[in-house]
Amino acid sequence: MHTVPATRNLLVAIFAASLAACTTDSVQNTDLGPPAAASEAATAEPTAAPDEAGVQTAAAGERAEARFCPQAAIREGTSTIQNKDGEALDYQAVIVNAKRDCRIVNGQLQITVGVEGRLMPGRAAKNRTVELPIRVAVVGQDGVVYSNLGKLSLSVQKGGTAQTFRYVDDKILIAPAAGGVIVYTGFDEGPPKQG
């Protein structure tokens, strides 16, 4: 006689688990969400008042939500990289999403940037590892305030299928800002080769 409540509880648990699994990864400029190490700090109330610019700060050693988090964008013309063997495509990589998350840490704005994309082998693909050069830059009103060129190693398989890749830069620490700052991501192969 206790099977109806037990079945109802089981269905409620399954429904709750399925809702928790839903994501919105297709949105281009979304938050990364609180880092695992910061989940406890993110739920706590900030202990300091906003400064003159209206930026929330935290006491030394503490983390707080940032009132301002710059937009993350893929710089025009840098979302795709191709490698060819003669006329045949070796591989192509495409950046499809740029995400960011901001916290105030020791009075500085800490920005974590995530880049997501796809690597697709072509007809001329060979079994090997390739390095994708991914640039993350923070630009303010006075110019570039942070720039880092990271290398992401991925394996390419002859006759393989497309694979998703993710790159994270969590080393950005800049002065807190109330606006006028943007985060750019994209592939950076350096200056064009001569010849």
C-alpha positions in Angstrom: 0.0 0.0 0.0 3.0 2.3 0.3 4.0 2.0 -3.3 2.1 5.2 -4.5 4.0 7.6 -2.2 7.3 5.9 -2.9 6.7 6.0 -6.7 5.7 9.7 -6.4 8.9 10.5 -4.5 11.0 8.7 -7.1 9.3 10.6 -10.0 9.9 14.0 -8.2 13.6 13.1 -7.6 14.0 12.2 -11.3 12.3 15.4 -12.4 14.5 17.5 -10.2 17.6 15.8 -11.4 16.6 16.4 -15.0 16.0 20.1 -14.4 19.4 20.4 -12.7 21.1 19.0 -15.8 19.7 21.7 -18.1 22.3 24.2 -19.4 22.3 27.1 -21.8 25.8 26.7 -23.4 24.6 28.2 -26.7 24.4 31.7 -25.3 27.6 33.6 -26.4 28.2 36.0 -23.6 27.2 34.3 -20.3 28.8 33.9 -16.9 30.9 30.9 -16.1 29.2 30.7 -12.7 31.0 30.6 -9.4 34.2 28.6 -9.4 34.0 25.5 -7.2 36.6 26.9 -4.7 34.6 30.2 -4.4 31.1 28.7 -4.0 31.0 29.3 -0.3 32.4 32.9 -0.6 29.9 33.7 -3.4 27.0 33.0 -1.2 28.2 35.2 1.6 27.3 38.8 1.8 30.1 41.3 0.9 31.6 42.9 3.9 32.8 46.2 2.4 30.8 49.1 1.0 31.2 50.3 -2.6 34.0 52.8 -3.3 33.6 56.2 -5.0 33.2 54.6 -8.4 30.4 52.3 -7.0 32.6 49.2 -7.3 32.1 46.6 -4.6 35.4 45.8 -2.9 36.4 43.1 -0.3 38.7 43.0 2.6 42.1 41.5 2.2 42.0 37.8 1.5 38.2 37.8 0.8 36.2 37.2 -2.3 33.1 39.1 -3.2 30.7 39.4 -6.2 31.8 42.1 -8.7 29.2 44.7 -9.5 30.7 45.1 -13.0 31.9 42.3 -15.2 33.1 43.2 -18.7 31.5 41.8 -21.8 33.4 38.9 -23.4 33.5 38.9 -27.2 35.2 37.0 -30.0 37.3 39.6 -31.9 36.1 39.9 -35.5 38.2 37.9 -38.0 39.8 35.7 -35.3 37.2 33.0 -34.7 38.5 30.5 -37.3 41.9 29.0 -38.0 42.6 26.6 -40.9 45.6 24.5 -41.9 45.8 23.2 -45.5 48.0 20.6 -47.2 48.1 22.0 -50.7 44.5 22.6 -51.6 43.1 20.0 -49.2 42.0 20.9 -45.7 44.1 19.5 -42.9 42.0 20.8 -40.1 39.8 23.7 -39.1 39.2 25.1 -35.6 36.3 27.5 -34.8 35.7 29.4 -31.6 31.9 29.5 -30.9 31.5 30.9 -27.4 33.3 33.3 -25.1 32.2 33.3 -21.4 33.4 35.2 -18.3 33.0 35.3 -14.6 34.2 38.1 -12.2 35.0 38.3 -8.5 36.7 41.0 -6.4 39.7 39.3 -4.8 42.0 41.4 -2.4 40.6 44.6 -3.9 41.4 43.5 -7.5 38.9 42.4 -10.3 39.6 38.8 -11.1 38.2 37.7 -14.4 38.0 34.1 -15.5 37.5 33.7 -19.3 36.4 30.5 -20.9 36.5 29.9 -24.7 34.7 27.0 -26.3 35.0 25.8 -29.9 35.2 22.9 -32.3 38.2 21.2 -34.1 37.3 19.4 -37.3 39.8 17.3 -39.2 39.8 17.6 -43.0 40.5 15.2 -45.9 44.3 15.8 -45.5 44.4 15.2 -41.7 47.2 13.2 -40.2 47.4 11.6 -36.8 49.2 14.1 -34.6 48.9 16.8 -32.0 48.3 20.4 -33.0 48.6 23.6 -30.9 45.9 26.2 -31.2 47.1 29.8 -30.3 44.3 31.5 -28.3 44.6 35.1 -27.3 42.8 36.6 -24.3 43.0 40.4 -24.0 41.4 43.0 -21.7 41.0 46.4 -23.3 40.2 49.5 -21.3 39.8 53.2 -22.2 43.6 53.7 -22.1 44.4 50.6 -24.2 45.3 47.0 -23.4 45.5 46.3 -19.7 46.0 42.5 -20.0 47.0 40.2 -22.8 48.0 36.5 -22.8 48.6 34.1 -25.7 47.8 30.5 -24.6 48.5 27.3 -26.4 45.9 24.5 -26.4 47.2 21.1 -27.5 44.7 18.8 -29.2 45.0 15.6 -31.1 43.9 15.3 -34.7 43.0 11.9 -36.1 43.0 11.0 -39.8 39.4 10.2 -40.7 38.3 11.4 -37.2 35.2 13.4 -36.3 34.8 17.0 -34.9 35.6 17.5 -31.3 34.8 20.2 -28.8 37.6 22.0 -27.0 37.6 24.4 -24.0 40.3 26.9 -22.9 40.3 28.8 -19.6 42.4 31.8 -18.6 42.0 32.4 -14.9 45.0 34.6 -14.3 43.4 38.0 -15.1 43.8 40.5 -12.2 43.1 44.2 -13.0 42.0 47.3 -11.1 38.2 47.3 -10.4 36.3 49.2 -13.1 32.8 50.6 -13.4 32.8 50.4 -17.2 34.7 51.0 -20.4 36.4 47.6 -20.3 35.9 44.6 -22.7 37.4 41.2 -22.9 38.4 39.9 -26.4 39.2 36.3 -27.3 40.3 34.7 -30.6 43.0 32.8 -32.4 46.3 34.7 -32.8 48.7 33.2 -35.3 51.0 36.2 -35.1 52.1 38.4 -38.0 51.6 37.0 -41.6 54.5 35.0 -42.9 56.7 36.7 -45.5 56.9 35.2 -49.0 
